[in-house]
């Protein structure tokens, strides 16, 4: 019974979840960039590594994760 309720609820909110992600994607990216910047500031040993621009790399990774989430929601 729980699975039936859960699956029904998922089907009902799936399109809303996609729309929510699309509407707030820029906010999510901004917050993620801020968090990565703070991470860089907290890790002094990061200065020992080659500068790989963690913010840019992290942003691309988050974009891919959001795209994967939206794709999953569309295909299920």
N, C-alpha and C positions, 0 to 999 in steps of 0.2 A: 504494500500500500504506500509506504514512504517513497519508494522509487517512482511509482506512478504520479504521485503528487509533485515530486521534485522534477520529473521530466515534463509534466504539464506546465509547471511554473516556468521552467527554462524555455519552453516553446513560446510562452506568452511574452516573456521579457527579452527574448533574443534580439529582436530588431531595435528595441529601446536601448539595449546595451551597446549595440553598434553605433547608434546615433549619439549616445552619451560620449563614447570614446572619440568619435569624430568631432563633436562639438567642443570637447575639452582637451584635444590632443596638444594644442599649443601650450595650454596651462601645464599639462603633464610634462611636456618637454622643458619648459622654463624651470619648473620645480626640480626636475632631474638634473638639469645643467647646474643649478645652484647647489644641489647636494654633491655633485661630482667636484665642483669647485671647492666646497668645504672639505671634502675628502682629501683633495690635493693639498690644502692648507694644513690639515692635521697630520699628514704623512711627510715628515722632513726627509725620510729616506727616498721618497719619490724623486727628489732632486738628483739622486745618484744615477737614476735610470735615464735612458734616452728619452727625450721629451716626445711622447707619442700623442700628445693632445687628448688627454682623457675625456675632456668634455665633448669634443667632436666624435670620438669613438663611441662614447657612451650614448650620445644622442642618436647615432645611427643604429646602435643596438636596441635602444628603446623603440625607435621607429619600426624596426623589424619585428620586435615583440608585439607592438600594437597592431601591425599589419597581420601578423600570424593570428592574433586573438580575433580580429575582425573576420579573417578568412575562416577560422574555425567556426565562429558564430554563424556565418553565412552558409557553410557547407553542411552543418549538422542537420 
